[in-house]
Amino acid sequence: MPDITALVVRDWGVGGLLTFCIILILVGKLTPRSVLDDVIDDRNKWRDLAMKLTDQVDQLLTVARATEQTLRIIQTSSILRPETNHAPSPSVESDT
């Protein structure tokens, strides 16, 4: 089975091919290599930035978990010893 696109392109001629290329450029399907390189560089920069931010978020979550655990321990120990939550009561002197 012959290639259909080869038959169609052969029938277009030089003017048809030039028109086809211009349409591809206008639609954005055909871009210069320099533009493609710029897009790839931008993508890589954003990817690197996202990786750095993900690492920072992971570090912050680790610190937040440790802080939460510490606060829970403090809260639990305060519940177990309620006398530490209140101001010291005045001492009552006995009249003996």
N, CA, C and O atoms as CSV, one atom per row, in Angstrom:
chain,resi,resn,atom,element,x,y,z
A,1,MET,N,N,0.850,-1.175,0.000
A,1,MET,CA,C,0.000,0.000,0.000
A,1,MET,C,C,0.894,1.237,0.000
A,1,MET,O,O,1.714,1.396,0.905
A,2,PRO,N,N,0.759,2.097,-0.972
A,2,PRO,CA,C,1.624,3.274,-1.058
A,2,PRO,C,C,1.283,4.273,0.048
A,2,PRO,O,O,0.159,4.334,0.546
A,3,ASP,N,N,2.291,5.041,0.401
A,3,ASP,CA,C,2.129,6.054,1.440
A,3,ASP,C,C,1.265,7.187,0.898
A,3,ASP,O,O,1.613,7.823,-0.097
A,4,ILE,N,N,0.142,7.432,1.557
A,4,ILE,CA,C,-0.818,8.438,1.102
A,4,ILE,C,C,-0.216,9.836,1.169
A,4,ILE,O,O,-0.418,10.645,0.264
A,5,THR,N,N,0.526,10.124,2.241
A,5,THR,CA,C,1.086,11.471,2.371
A,5,THR,C,C,2.093,11.753,1.273
A,5,THR,O,O,2.190,12.888,0.805
A,6,ALA,N,N,2.839,10.752,0.856
A,6,ALA,CA,C,3.809,10.960,-0.224
A,6,ALA,C,C,3.084,11.321,-1.514
A,6,ALA,O,O,3.550,12.172,-2.272
A,7,LEU,N,N,1.959,10.685,-1.766
A,7,LEU,CA,C,1.192,11.011,-2.973
A,7,LEU,C,C,0.634,12.425,-2.911
A,7,LEU,O,O,0.656,13.151,-3.904
A,8,VAL,N,N,0.140,12.808,-1.760
A,8,VAL,CA,C,-0.456,14.133,-1.615
A,8,VAL,C,C,0.614,15.212,-1.716
A,8,VAL,O,O,0.406,16.218,-2.394
A,9,VAL,N,N,1.750,15.026,-1.058
A,9,VAL,CA,C,2.820,16.014,-1.086
A,9,VAL,C,C,3.378,16.146,-2.499
A,9,VAL,O,O,3.720,17.249,-2.926
A,10,ARG,N,N,3.473,15.050,-3.218
A,10,ARG,CA,C,3.998,15.105,-4.582
A,10,ARG,C,C,3.077,15.931,-5.470
A,10,ARG,O,O,3.545,16.612,-6.382
A,11,ASP,N,N,1.791,15.878,-5.216
A,11,ASP,CA,C,0.838,16.623,-6.036
A,11,ASP,C,C,0.793,18.102,-5.682
A,11,ASP,O,O,0.306,18.904,-6.479
A,12,TRP,N,N,1.281,18.480,-4.525
A,12,TRP,CA,C,1.200,19.870,-4.110
A,12,TRP,C,C,2.170,20.765,-4.876
A,12,TRP,O,O,1.808,21.877,-5.261
A,13,GLY,N,N,3.353,20.312,-5.095
A,13,GLY,CA,C,4.352,21.125,-5.762
A,13,GLY,C,C,5.051,22.050,-4.777
A,13,GLY,O,O,4.821,21.972,-3.570
A,14,VAL,N,N,5.911,22.930,-5.299
A,14,VAL,CA,C,6.709,23.815,-4.474
A,14,VAL,C,C,5.828,24.835,-3.750
A,14,VAL,O,O,6.027,25.084,-2.561
A,15,GLY,N,N,4.882,25.412,-4.435
A,15,GLY,CA,C,4.003,26.412,-3.830
A,15,GLY,C,C,3.159,25.811,-2.713
A,15,GLY,O,O,2.936,26.452,-1.686
A,16,GLY,N,N,2.698,24.601,-2.907
A,16,GLY,CA,C,1.899,23.930,-1.892
A,16,GLY,C,C,2.719,23.607,-0.648
A,16,GLY,O,O,2.245,23.763,0.477
A,17,LEU,N,N,3.947,23.157,-0.860
A,17,LEU,CA,C,4.822,22.862,0.276
A,17,LEU,C,C,5.163,24.124,1.058
A,17,LEU,O,O,5.174,24.120,2.289
A,18,LEU,N,N,5.442,25.206,0.329
A,18,LEU,CA,C,5.745,26.473,0.989
A,18,LEU,C,C,4.537,26.962,1.795
A,18,LEU,O,O,4.692,27.427,2.924
A,19,THR,N,N,3.360,26.860,1.227
A,19,THR,CA,C,2.139,27.244,1.928
A,19,THR,C,C,1.928,26.374,3.165
A,19,THR,O,O,1.556,26.870,4.229
A,20,PHE,N,N,2.166,25.085,3.016
A,20,PHE,CA,C,2.017,24.152,4.135
A,20,PHE,C,C,2.971,24.514,5.278
A,20,PHE,O,O,2.576,24.509,6.444
A,21,CYS,N,N,4.219,24.827,4.942
A,21,CYS,CA,C,5.206,25.215,5.972
A,21,CYS,C,C,4.810,26.520,6.652
A,21,CYS,O,O,4.941,26.651,7.869
A,22,ILE,N,N,4.331,27.480,5.877
A,22,ILE,CA,C,3.909,28.759,6.459
A,22,ILE,C,C,2.731,28.543,7.404
A,22,ILE,O,O,2.681,29.152,8.473
A,23,ILE,N,N,1.789,27.692,7.030
A,23,ILE,CA,C,0.648,27.398,7.899
A,23,ILE,C,C,1.128,26.735,9.186
A,23,ILE,O,O,0.646,27.060,10.271
A,24,LEU,N,N,2.076,25.805,9.068
A,24,LEU,CA,C,2.609,25.153,10.267
A,24,LEU,C,C,3.278,26.165,11.197
A,24,LEU,O,O,3.138,26.076,12.417
A,25,ILE,N,N,3.998,27.115,10.627
A,25,ILE,CA,C,4.656,28.138,11.440
A,25,ILE,C,C,3.610,29.029,12.118
A,25,ILE,O,O,3.738,29.329,13.305
A,26,LEU,N,N,2.586,29.450,11.386
A,26,LEU,CA,C,1.568,30.329,11.940
A,26,LEU,C,C,0.748,29.634,13.037
A,26,LEU,O,O,0.357,30.263,14.020
A,27,VAL,N,N,0.499,28.360,12.862
A,27,VAL,CA,C,-0.274,27.613,13.853
A,27,VAL,C,C,0.584,27.297,15.078
A,27,VAL,O,O,0.048,27.062,16.161
A,28,GLY,N,N,1.889,27.289,14.923
A,28,GLY,CA,C,2.783,27.023,16.042
A,28,GLY,C,C,3.275,25.596,16.110
A,28,GLY,O,O,3.885,25.197,17.103
A,29,LYS,N,N,3.023,24.828,15.083
A,29,LYS,CA,C,3.475,23.439,15.057
A,29,LYS,C,C,4.930,23.314,14.590
A,29,LYS,O,O,5.575,22.291,14.821
A,30,LEU,N,N,5.430,24.340,13.944
A,30,LEU,CA,C,6.797,24.328,13.438
A,30,LEU,C,C,7.520,25.539,14.028
A,30,LEU,O,O,7.195,26.682,13.707
A,31,THR,N,N,8.500,25.277,14.891
A,31,THR,CA,C,9.219,26.365,15.561
A,31,THR,C,C,10.716,26.220,15.324
A,31,THR,O,O,11.209,25.122,15.067
A,32,PRO,N,N,11.433,27.337,15.412
A,32,PRO,CA,C,12.885,27.261,15.268
A,32,PRO,C,C,13.525,26.505,16.442
A,32,PRO,O,O,12.960,26.434,17.533
A,33,ARG,N,N,14.668,25.966,16.202
A,33,ARG,CA,C,15.382,25.191,17.220
A,33,ARG,C,C,15.730,26.059,18.434
A,33,ARG,O,O,15.700,25.572,19.564
A,34,SER,N,N,16.055,27.321,18.218
A,34,SER,CA,C,16.408,28.204,19.337
A,34,SER,C,C,15.226,28.393,20.287
A,34,SER,O,O,15.409,28.471,21.502
A,35,VAL,N,N,14.022,28.468,19.736
A,35,VAL,CA,C,12.840,28.605,20.587
A,35,VAL,C,C,12.640,27.327,21.393
A,35,VAL,O,O,12.319,27.386,22.580
A,36,LEU,N,N,12.823,26.196,20.771
A,36,LEU,CA,C,12.706,24.924,21.472
A,36,LEU,C,C,13.739,24.810,22.588
A,36,LEU,O,O,13.427,24.332,23.679
A,37,ASP,N,N,14.962,25.244,22.321
A,37,ASP,CA,C,16.001,25.222,23.352
A,37,ASP,C,C,15.637,26.132,24.527
A,37,ASP,O,O,15.860,25.774,25.683
A,38,ASP,N,N,15.077,27.310,24.231
A,38,ASP,CA,C,14.656,28.223,25.296
A,38,ASP,C,C,13.548,27.605,26.148
A,38,ASP,O,O,13.561,27.727,27.373
A,39,VAL,N,N,12.608,26.954,25.509
A,39,VAL,CA,C,11.505,26.314,26.234
A,39,VAL,C,C,12.041,25.190,27.121
A,39,VAL,O,O,11.596,25.033,28.258
A,40,ILE,N,N,12.976,24.423,26.618
A,40,ILE,CA,C,13.563,23.330,27.405
A,40,ILE,C,C,14.346,23.891,28.589
A,40,ILE,O,O,14.269,23.345,29.689
A,41,ASP,N,N,15.098,24.973,28.381
A,41,ASP,CA,C,15.839,25.603,29.486
A,41,ASP,C,C,14.891,26.120,30.567
A,41,ASP,O,O,15.134,25.930,31.758
A,42,ASP,N,N,13.807,26.775,30.141
A,42,ASP,CA,C,12.828,27.269,31.110
A,42,ASP,C,C,12.203,26.118,31.892
A,42,ASP,O,O,12.022,26.214,33.106
A,43,ARG,N,N,11.877,25.040,31.201
A,43,ARG,CA,C,11.293,23.884,31.869
A,43,ARG,C,C,12.253,23.313,32.907
A,43,ARG,O,O,11.842,22.955,34.010
A,44,ASN,N,N,13.525,23.230,32.552
A,44,ASN,CA,C,14.512,22.695,33.486
A,44,ASN,C,C,14.690,23.608,34.707
A,44,ASN,O,O,14.851,23.125,35.827
A,45,LYS,N,N,14.661,24.932,34.485
A,45,LYS,CA,C,14.774,25.859,35.609
A,45,LYS,C,C,13.602,25.706,36.562
A,45,LYS,O,O,13.794,25.672,37.778
A,46,TRP,N,N,12.385,25.614,36.025
A,46,TRP,CA,C,11.207,25.456,36.872
A,46,TRP,C,C,11.217,24.116,37.594
A,46,TRP,O,O,10.790,24.026,38.745
A,47,ARG,N,N,11.698,23.083,36.927
A,47,ARG,CA,C,11.778,21.768,37.562
A,47,ARG,C,C,12.766,21.797,38.724
A,47,ARG,O,O,12.490,21.250,39.792
A,48,ASP,N,N,13.919,22.436,38.514
A,48,ASP,CA,C,14.913,22.541,39.591
A,48,ASP,C,C,14.354,23.341,40.772
A,48,ASP,O,O,14.556,22.976,41.930
A,49,LEU,N,N,13.655,24.428,40.468
A,49,LEU,CA,C,13.059,25.234,41.527
A,49,LEU,C,C,12.015,24.423,42.302
A,49,LEU,O,O,11.954,24.502,43.528
A,50,ALA,N,N,11.212,23.660,41.602
A,50,ALA,CA,C,10.199,22.830,42.262
A,50,ALA,C,C,10.855,21.773,43.149
A,50,ALA,O,O,10.355,21.480,44.235
A,51,MET,N,N,11.951,21.209,42.703
A,51,MET,CA,C,12.649,20.211,43.522
A,51,MET,C,C,13.214,20.856,44.790
A,51,MET,O,O,13.133,20.267,45.868
A,52,LYS,N,N,13.786,22.059,44.672
A,52,LYS,CA,C,14.317,22.756,45.845
A,52,LYS,C,C,13.196,23.071,46.835
A,52,LYS,O,O,13.350,22.887,48.043
A,53,LEU,N,N,12.068,23.547,46.310
A,53,LEU,CA,C,10.945,23.876,47.186
A,53,LEU,C,C,10.387,22.623,47.863
A,53,LEU,O,O,9.986,22.671,49.026
A,54,THR,N,N,10.362,21.518,47.145
A,54,THR,CA,C,9.890,20.264,47.730
A,54,THR,C,C,10.811,19.834,48.859
A,54,THR,O,O,10.343,19.371,49.899
A,55,ASP,N,N,12.112,19.982,48.664
A,55,ASP,CA,C,13.066,19.647,49.723
A,55,ASP,C,C,12.864,20.543,50.944
A,55,ASP,O,O,12.917,20.067,52.078
A,56,GLN,N,N,12.631,21.840,50.716
A,56,GLN,CA,C,12.411,22.758,51.825
A,56,GLN,C,C,11.131,22.412,52.585
A,56,GLN,O,O,11.096,22.466,53.814
A,57,VAL,N,N,10.092,22.060,51.849
A,57,VAL,CA,C,8.833,21.686,52.496
A,57,VAL,C,C,9.026,20.417,53.323
A,57,VAL,O,O,8.496,20.313,54.429
A,58,ASP,N,N,9.774,19.462,52.800
A,58,ASP,CA,C,10.047,18.234,53.553
A,58,ASP,C,C,10.794,18.543,54.853
A,58,ASP,O,O,10.488,17.971,55.899
A,59,GLN,N,N,11.769,19.444,54.784
A,59,GLN,CA,C,12.500,19.829,55.985
A,59,GLN,C,C,11.588,20.525,56.991
A,59,GLN,O,O,11.672,20.265,58.192
A,60,LEU,N,N,10.721,21.404,56.504
A,60,LEU,CA,C,9.799,22.093,57.399
A,60,LEU,C,C,8.809,21.119,58.037
A,60,LEU,O,O,8.468,21.264,59.211
A,61,LEU,N,N,8.352,20.140,57.282
A,61,LEU,CA,C,7.441,19.145,57.844
A,61,LEU,C,C,8.114,18.318,58.924
A,61,LEU,O,O,7.484,17.967,59.921
A,62,THR,N,N,9.383,18.007,58.734
A,62,THR,CA,C,10.113,17.253,59.745
A,62,THR,C,C,10.204,18.054,61.042
A,62,THR,O,O,9.981,17.516,62.127
A,63,VAL,N,N,10.529,19.330,60.929
A,63,VAL,CA,C,10.615,20.190,62.108
A,63,VAL,C,C,9.228,20.341,62.744
A,63,VAL,O,O,9.106,20.320,63.969
A,64,ALA,N,N,8.198,20.491,61.931
A,64,ALA,CA,C,6.845,20.652,62.458
A,64,ALA,C,C,6.396,19.400,63.210
A,64,ALA,O,O,5.755,19.505,64.255
A,65,ARG,N,N,6.725,18.224,62.691
A,65,ARG,CA,C,6.356,16.984,63.388
A,65,ARG,C,C,7.069,16.876,64.732
A,65,ARG,O,O,6.468,16.483,65.731
A,66,ALA,N,N,8.348,17.225,64.749
A,66,ALA,CA,C,9.095,17.178,66.012
A,66,ALA,C,C,8.517,18.180,67.006
A,66,ALA,O,O,8.403,17.877,68.193
A,67,THR,N,N,8.153,19.363,66.536
A,67,THR,CA,C,7.568,20.372,67.413
A,67,THR,C,C,6.219,19.903,67.955
A,67,THR,O,O,5.923,20.072,69.137
A,68,GLU,N,N,5.414,19.319,67.086
A,68,GLU,CA,C,4.113,18.818,67.524
A,68,GLU,C,C,4.278,17.737,68.592
A,68,GLU,O,O,3.568,17.731,69.598
A,69,GLN,N,N,5.212,16.835,68.362
A,69,GLN,CA,C,5.443,15.763,69.324
A,69,GLN,C,C,5.908,16.343,70.667
A,69,GLN,O,O,5.462,15.894,71.723
A,70,THR,N,N,6.782,17.317,70.628
A,70,THR,CA,C,7.264,17.947,71.854
A,70,THR,C,C,6.125,18.635,72.593
A,70,THR,O,O,6.014,18.512,73.813
A,71,LEU,N,N,5.285,19.353,71.873
A,71,LEU,CA,C,4.159,20.032,72.504
A,71,LEU,C,C,3.162,19.043,73.092
A,71,LEU,O,O,2.587,19.295,74.151
A,72,ARG,N,N,2.956,17.925,72.415
A,72,ARG,CA,C,2.056,16.899,72.964
A,72,ARG,C,C,2.620,16.306,74.257
A,72,ARG,O,O,1.877,16.042,75.202
A,73,ILE,N,N,3.925,16.103,74.290
A,73,ILE,CA,C,4.555,15.569,75.504
A,73,ILE,C,C,4.407,16.572,76.643
A,73,ILE,O,O,4.095,16.193,77.772
A,74,ILE,N,N,4.629,17.840,76.348
A,74,ILE,CA,C,4.487,18.873,77.376
A,74,ILE,C,C,3.045,18.926,77.868
A,74,ILE,O,O,2.799,19.013,79.071
A,75,GLN,N,N,2.097,18.872,76.944
A,75,GLN,CA,C,0.691,18.922,77.311
A,75,GLN,C,C,0.308,17.699,78.144
A,75,GLN,O,O,-0.409,17.829,79.137
A,76,THR,N,N,0.770,16.531,77.757
A,76,THR,CA,C,0.464,15.310,78.491
A,76,THR,C,C,1.057,15.363,79.893
A,76,THR,O,O,0.394,14.978,80.857
A,77,SER,N,N,2.273,15.825,80.018
A,77,SER,CA,C,2.890,15.893,81.338
A,77,SER,C,C,2.193,16.941,82.202
A,77,SER,O,O,2.139,16.783,83.421
A,78,SER,N,N,1.665,17.995,81.610
A,78,SER,CA,C,0.929,18.998,82.373
A,78,SER,C,C,-0.401,18.446,82.840
A,78,SER,O,O,-0.858,18.799,83.927
A,79,ILE,N,N,-1.034,17.598,82.058
A,79,ILE,CA,C,-2.300,16.992,82.449
A,79,ILE,C,C,-2.077,16.010,83.592
A,79,ILE,O,O,-2.893,15.912,84.507
A,80,LEU,N,N,-0.986,15.300,83.531
A,80,LEU,CA,C,-0.710,14.332,84.581
A,80,LEU,C,C,-0.388,15.019,85.901
A,80,LEU,O,O,-0.669,14.471,86.966
A,81,ARG,N,N,0.194,16.203,85.845
A,81,ARG,CA,C,0.543,16.955,87.062
A,81,ARG,C,C,-0.174,18.292,87.034
A,81,ARG,O,O,0.435,19.308,86.700
A,82,PRO,N,N,-1.458,18.315,87.378
A,82,PRO,CA,C,-2.205,19.571,87.260
A,82,PRO,C,C,-1.736,20.653,88.220
A,82,PRO,O,O,-2.013,21.831,87.994
A,83,GLU,N,N,-1.050,20.293,89.261
A,83,GLU,CA,C,-0.604,21.324,90.198
A,83,GLU,C,C,0.421,22.257,89.569
A,83,GLU,O,O,0.618,23.369,90.059
A,84,THR,N,N,1.071,21.833,88.506
A,84,THR,CA,C,2.059,22.695,87.859
A,84,THR,C,C,1.394,23.747,86.985
A,84,THR,O,O,2.045,24.705,86.567
A,85,ASN,N,N,0.097,23.580,86.704
A,85,ASN,CA,C,-0.596,24.545,85.853
A,85,ASN,C,C,-1.074,25.754,86.630
A,85,ASN,O,O,-1.367,26.790,86.034
A,86,HIS,N,N,-1.162,25.646,87.950
A,86,HIS,CA,C,-1.732,26.713,88.755
A,86,HIS,C,C,-0.633,27.431,89.527
A,86,HIS,O,O,0.470,26.926,89.733
A,87,ALA,N,N,-0.996,28.622,89.935
A,87,ALA,CA,C,-0.068,29.391,90.776
A,87,ALA,C,C,-0.005,28.694,92.139
A,87,ALA,O,O,-0.972,28.055,92.555
A,88,PRO,N,N,1.097,28.812,92.813
A,88,PRO,CA,C,1.212,28.149,94.102
A,88,PRO,C,C,0.182,28.719,95.080
A,88,PRO,O,O,-0.009,29.932,95.175
A,89,SER,N,N,-0.465,27.821,95.795
A,89,SER,CA,C,-1.482,28.262,96.755
A,89,SER,C,C,-0.766,28.805,97.997
A,89,SER,O,O,0.310,28.337,98.371
A,90,PRO,N,N,-1.381,29.782,98.608
A,90,PRO,CA,C,-0.723,30.367,99.787
A,90,PRO,C,C,-0.686,29.328,100.900
A,90,PRO,O,O,-1.600,28.524,101.077
A,91,SER,N,N,0.383,29.384,101.619
A,91,SER,CA,C,0.537,28.409,102.695
A,91,SER,C,C,-0.342,28.837,103.869
A,91,SER,O,O,-0.440,30.014,104.214
A,92,VAL,N,N,-0.951,27.866,104.443
A,92,VAL,CA,C,-1.812,28.125,105.582
A,92,VAL,C,C,-1.045,27.780,106.835
A,92,VAL,O,O,-0.604,26.646,107.021
A,93,GLU,N,N,-0.890,28.777,107.700
A,93,GLU,CA,C,-0.157,28.545,108.939
A,93,GLU,C,C,-1.144,28.089,110.010
A,93,GLU,O,O,-2.237,28.637,110.153
A,94,SER,N,N,-0.750,27.134,110.708
A,94,SER,CA,C,-1.624,26.625,111.757
A,94,SER,C,C,-1.344,27.342,113.071
A,94,SER,O,O,-0.211,27.738,113.344
A,95,ASP,N,N,-2.358,27.500,113.859
A,95,ASP,CA,C,-2.212,28.161,115.149
A,95,ASP,C,C,-2.051,27.098,116.226
A,95,ASP,O,O,-3.027,26.769,116.900
A,96,THR,N,N,-0.928,26.584,116.402
A,96,THR,CA,C,-0.701,25.573,117.433
A,96,THR,C,C,0.138,26.072,118.543
A,96,THR,O,O,0.416,25.332,119.487
